[in-house]
Amino acid sequence: MTEPRPPLPPFTEETAKQKVQAAEDGWNNRNPEKVAMAYTPDSQWRNRDEFLNGREEIVEFLTNKWSKELDYRLIKELWAYTNNRIAVRFAYEWQDDAGQWFRSYGNENWEFDEHGYMAVRRASINDLPIAESDRKFHWELGPRPTDHPSLSDLGL
């Protein structure tokens, strides 16, 4: 039996925002095994030009991602929702091992099963090199503080 992962569909604006915040917090903790548990065992992903199937591939992908995208900080924002689907927009900042900073912008489409696990994730992402002085995400590594501005507040 699958343990429910609230909030469950059908989503309201409030519960969709809760799901988005939980995803943001999980990714900002950068623990691939824990993040993967938010997805169905057979979850299907498209991330840029990569196609993944299942939690094992998600763990491998996130482990590689966060070994290359250093000092990763992410903000997600609800774009739209209906029944068991949520669309988000996001931006994250990171630097490579040479010290070049980037801001990556993107959109994700999510579909959840009846137990609240994400079964489908489709992500489109673009990377923009930025100067360190142009960074906007300055909190300590980990979840974004509740008083930190949102993407809309930052004009992103």
N, C-alpha and C positions, 0 to 999 in steps of 0.2 A: 504494500500500500504506500502511496506517495503522500508524504507529509505536506499539507498546504503551505504555500509561501505567500502570505498576504502582503498587500491587498490583492484580492482576487477579481477577475473579470465577472461581470461587466463593470467597466471603469466609470467613475464619475470624474469630474475635473479634480476634485480633492484627492481621490485615490490614484489617479494617473500621476499627479504631481508627487505623491508619496513614492510611487514606483520609480519615477525619474530620479528623485533624490537618493533613494536607496542604491540605484545603479551608479550614480555619481560617487557616492561615498565608497562603495565597493571598489570601483576602479581606482580611486585616489589612494586606497590602502595598498594597491599593487600586490595583492596576494593571489596569484593565478588559480590555485586550488580552491580557494574560498569563492572567488568570482565565478568560477566554472559551475559551482553548485547552484547558481541562480538560473541556470539553463537546463532544459530537458536533457536526459542522457543522449538523445539523438538530435540535439539542436543543430539547425542548419544556419550557417553564416556565409555572408559575402562581406568581406572587409577589403575595400579597394578592389584589387584584382585577385584576391585569394578567396578560395572557397573551402570552408571547414565543415566537418560533420562530427558532432559529439564532443563530450567533455574532454576526452584525452587530447584531441586536436586543439581545443580551446586553451587548455593549460599550456601546451607546447607553444602555441602562437603567442599567448600573453607573456610567457617566460622570455621568449626571444624579443618581443616588443619592448618590454621594460628593461632589458639588458642593453638596448640600444638607445631608447628614448629616456635619457637621464633627467632627473629632477622634474618628473612628469606631474603636472597639475591640470585638472580637468574641471570644466563647468558644463553642465547639461541644462537644457531648458525645454519644457514641454512646448510642442508646436501644435499638436492635435491629438485627439483620441476618439475612439468609438469602440463599444463592446469589448473585444479582447485585443485591440490594437492601439499602439501608441507611436506617435512620430515625435522625434526630438531633434533639436539642433544643438550643436556643442562646439566648444573650442577648447583646445588644450595647448599648454606651453611645455616645451622640453628643449634640452640641448643634446647635441651629439658629443661623441668622445673628443672631438677637436675643439669644443667650446662654442660652436655655432648654435644660437638659439633659433627656435621655430615656433610659430603659432599654427596649429593645425585646425582647420575649420571643417565641419561636416554636418551631415544629416543622417539619422538612423530611422529605420522603420522596424518596429518590433511587433511580434505576434506571440501571445501567451496561451498556454493550455489552461484547462479549467482549474488546475491546482495553483496557478500563479507563476509557473516557470516559463521562461522565454523559450519558445520553440523555434522561432525564426528571427534572425537579426540581419538586416541589410544596411551596410554603412558605405557612404560615399564621403571621401575625405580629400582635402587639398592642404598642402604644406606651404607656408609662407616664411622664408627666412626673415628674422627680425634682429635688430640690435638688442643687446641686453638692456639698454636704457628704455626700450619700447615695451618691455614686459609689463603686464598688468596683473599677473597672478603671483602674489608675493607671500602667501601664507606658508607656514611650516609644512613640510611634507606630511601628507595624510589628508583626511577630509577637510573640505573648505569650511572655514568658520561661518557661522550663521549670519554674522554681520558683514561678510564680504559681499561686494556688489555682484549682481547677476550679469549675465551676458547683455541683457537689455540695458541695465544700469550703466554698463561700461561702453555702450554704443557699439557692441560687437554683434 
